Amino acid sequence: MDTLADRVTAASFRAIGAQEHLQIAGLIRGATSHVVDRDAALAVRDALDAHTWSVESNLDLIPMPQGAAWYEWPLPTRVGHGGGDSARTGCLVVPHPEVDNLLMVVTAWEALGIAMHSFGIAMIDMVELRVHAAAARRLYSKDRVESLTRIMSKVDAFVPQAFMEEITILSDGNEQAADAAMRDATSEVPFLLALLLALNASGGIVVKEEGGIRRGMLPDARRRKGVGGMMDGLLKRPVGSFVRTGTSEAAWIRA
């Protein structure tokens, strides 16, 4: 299967410029690869857009990855890279090699058959994210815009100096190009976090191994079975949301 990971890796190895291109390509090549299908990606996007607080308040259930991981899905980026049925977006997720509980994220996309990765790198402090989720459950509003703003406030980003020099050359010194690079680096992080939560929630995305790739899809059963499903109905839990079911568990309630 021709994946976005393959295309980004090939493009990065061909890139003339910063050594960081080669480092990113090597990390993607060695990462555990996850490919999420369109139905699952759309469900995650809808949950994030309609029930943002349910994502925010359960971010502490996302485990810290033990090594490099790659996630891709067939949608354009949230800032508009790509488009049409052939659009693909992906994120390389890597634990910082020197700082505990710090996650680095590189976003990539494909548009018009051209694959590329962000020049900026997002940084997420997973300990801070866990503290924030607990505070969200007790203290914060459920307003979608406010919730998304709070999530984004927990995402830092930087552009390596070599990439900054490359941006300056490619943009002919356009000062707005650096801001665009920072947006490219961070815009997919809320979706990525919602996706990671869906992979770790009851009733969430299921994974099947196929040819060295972990394929993510929605489970066949749309509602939780047994007592859990009965409770969802009795409590009228909002469809599409992530609901806390214990100190270390959440369920994804879908129609």
C-alpha positions in Angstrom: 0.0 0.0 0.0 1.2 3.5 -0.9 1.0 5.5 2.3 1.5 9.1 3.1 4.4 8.0 5.3 6.1 6.5 2.2 5.6 9.7 0.2 6.8 12.0 2.9 9.8 9.9 3.7 10.8 9.8 0.0 10.3 13.6 -0.4 12.4 14.3 2.7 15.2 12.1 1.6 15.2 14.0 -1.7 15.1 17.4 -0.1 18.1 19.7 -0.5 18.7 21.8 2.5 18.4 21.2 6.2 19.7 18.0 7.7 16.5 17.9 9.7 14.7 16.6 6.6 16.8 13.4 6.8 16.2 13.1 10.5 12.4 13.3 10.0 12.5 10.8 7.2 14.5 8.4 9.3 12.1 8.7 12.2 9.1 8.1 10.0 10.7 5.1 8.4 11.4 3.6 11.9 8.0 4.6 13.4 5.1 2.3 14.2 2.7 3.1 11.4 -1.1 3.7 11.9 -3.4 4.3 9.0 -6.9 5.5 10.0 -9.8 5.0 7.5 -12.1 7.9 6.4 -15.1 6.9 8.5 -13.1 6.8 11.7 -11.3 10.1 10.9 -14.6 11.8 10.2 -16.0 10.5 13.5 -13.0 11.8 15.4 -13.3 15.2 13.7 -17.0 15.5 14.5 -16.4 14.5 18.1 -13.7 17.2 18.4 -15.8 19.9 16.7 -19.1 19.1 18.5 -17.9 17.9 21.9 -14.5 19.6 22.3 -14.7 19.6 26.1 -15.2 15.9 26.2 -11.9 15.6 24.5 -10.2 18.2 26.6 -11.4 16.7 29.9 -10.1 13.2 29.1 -6.7 14.1 27.7 -5.1 12.5 30.8 -6.1 9.1 29.4 -3.7 9.3 26.5 -0.6 7.3 27.3 2.9 8.5 26.6 4.3 6.7 23.5 7.3 4.5 24.1 8.8 5.2 20.7 8.2 7.0 17.4 4.7 6.5 16.0 3.1 7.7 12.8 -0.6 8.4 12.3 -2.3 9.3 9.0 -5.8 9.8 7.9 -7.6 10.7 4.6 -8.6 14.3 5.3 -7.1 17.7 4.5 -5.4 19.6 7.3 -7.5 21.9 9.4 -5.7 24.9 7.9 -6.6 23.8 4.4 -3.6 21.9 3.0 -4.8 19.3 0.5 -8.4 18.8 -0.6 -10.7 16.4 -2.4 -10.9 12.7 -2.0 -7.1 12.2 -2.3 -6.2 14.5 0.6 -4.1 12.9 3.3 -2.7 14.2 6.6 -0.3 12.6 9.0 1.6 13.2 12.2 4.9 11.9 13.4 4.8 11.6 17.2 8.2 11.2 19.0 9.1 11.3 22.7 11.8 13.9 23.2 15.2 12.0 23.6 16.3 14.1 26.6 13.2 15.5 28.3 10.9 13.1 30.1 7.2 13.3 29.2 7.7 15.8 26.4 6.2 14.8 23.0 7.4 16.2 19.7 5.0 16.3 16.7 5.7 16.9 13.0 2.7 17.3 10.7 2.7 16.2 7.1 0.2 16.4 4.2 -0.3 15.6 0.6 -1.8 18.0 -1.9 -1.9 17.6 -5.7 0.3 14.6 -5.4 3.0 16.5 -3.5 3.9 15.3 0.0 5.6 17.6 2.5 6.1 18.0 6.2 5.8 21.1 8.4 8.9 23.2 9.1 7.7 23.8 12.6 7.7 21.2 15.4 5.0 21.1 18.0 5.8 20.3 21.6 3.4 18.8 24.2 4.2 18.4 27.9 2.2 15.3 28.7 2.3 15.9 32.5 0.9 19.4 32.0 -1.7 17.9 29.8 -2.8 15.5 32.5 -3.1 18.2 35.1 -5.0 20.4 32.6 -7.5 17.6 31.9 -8.3 17.2 35.6 -8.8 20.9 36.0 -11.1 20.9 32.9 -13.3 18.3 34.6 -13.7 20.4 37.7 -13.3 24.1 36.8 -13.6 24.9 33.1 -16.6 25.8 30.8 -17.8 23.4 28.2 -18.0 26.1 25.5 -16.4 24.6 22.3 -14.4 27.6 21.3 -13.1 28.2 24.8 -12.2 24.5 25.1 -10.3 24.4 21.8 -8.5 27.6 22.8 -7.4 26.0 26.1 -6.1 22.9 24.3 -4.1 25.0 21.8 -2.6 27.0 24.8 -1.0 23.7 25.9 0.8 23.3 22.6 4.2 25.0 22.1 6.1 25.1 18.8 9.5 26.0 17.4 11.1 26.1 14.0 14.7 24.8 13.8 17.2 27.4 12.6 18.1 25.5 9.5 14.4 25.3 8.6 13.9 29.0 9.3 16.7 29.7 6.8 15.0 27.5 4.3 11.6 29.3 4.9 13.3 32.6 4.3 14.7 31.5 1.0 11.6 29.8 -0.2 9.3 32.7 0.7 11.7 35.4 -0.5 11.8 36.9 3.0 8.1 37.1 3.6 7.7 37.7 7.3 4.3 35.9 7.4 5.9 32.7 6.3 7.3 31.9 9.7 3.8 32.4 11.3 2.4 30.0 8.7 5.0 27.5 9.6 3.9 27.7 13.3 0.3 27.2 12.3 1.2 24.2 10.2 3.1 22.7 13.1 0.2 23.1 15.7 -3.1 23.1 13.8 -3.5 19.3 13.7 -2.6 18.7 17.3 -6.2 18.8 18.7 -7.3 16.3 16.1 -4.2 14.1 16.9 -5.1 14.2 20.6 -8.7 13.3 19.9 -7.5 10.5 17.7 -5.2 9.1 20.4 -8.1 9.3 22.9 -10.4 7.4 20.5 -7.7 4.7 20.2 -7.7 4.4 24.0 -11.4 4.7 24.8 -14.0 1.9 25.1 -16.1 1.8 21.9 -13.4 3.7 20.1 -11.3 3.0 17.1 -10.2 -0.6 16.7 -6.8 -1.6 15.2 -6.0 -4.5 12.9 -2.5 -5.5 11.9 -2.1 -5.7 8.1 1.2 -5.9 6.3 3.2 -4.2 9.0 0.6 -1.4 9.3 -1.9 -0.9 12.1 -5.2 0.0 10.4 -7.7 2.0 12.5 -11.5 1.7 11.9 -14.7 2.1 13.8 -16.0 -1.1 15.5 -19.0 -2.9 14.0 -21.1 -2.4 17.0 -22.2 1.3 17.2 -23.4 1.3 20.8 -21.9 -0.1 23.9 -23.4 -3.4 25.0 -24.9 -4.5 28.3 -25.1 -2.3 31.3 -22.9 0.4 29.8 -25.2 0.9 26.9 -28.2 1.0 29.2 -26.6 3.7 31.3 -25.7 5.7 28.2 -29.4 5.8 27.3 -30.7 6.5 30.8 -28.2 9.3 31.4 -28.8 10.7 27.9 -25.1 11.1 27.3 -24.4 13.2 24.2 -23.8 11.2 21.1 -20.3 11.7 19.7 -18.8 12.6 23.1 -16.1 10.9 25.2 -17.6 10.1 28.6 -15.6 9.3 31.8 -16.4 5.8 33.0 -13.8 5.5 35.7 -10.6 7.0 37.1 -8.6 5.7 34.1 -11.2 4.9 31.5 -13.5 6.7 29.1 -16.1 5.5 26.6 -16.8 7.0 23.2 -20.6 7.3 22.9 -21.6 7.1 19.2 -25.0 6.6 17.5 
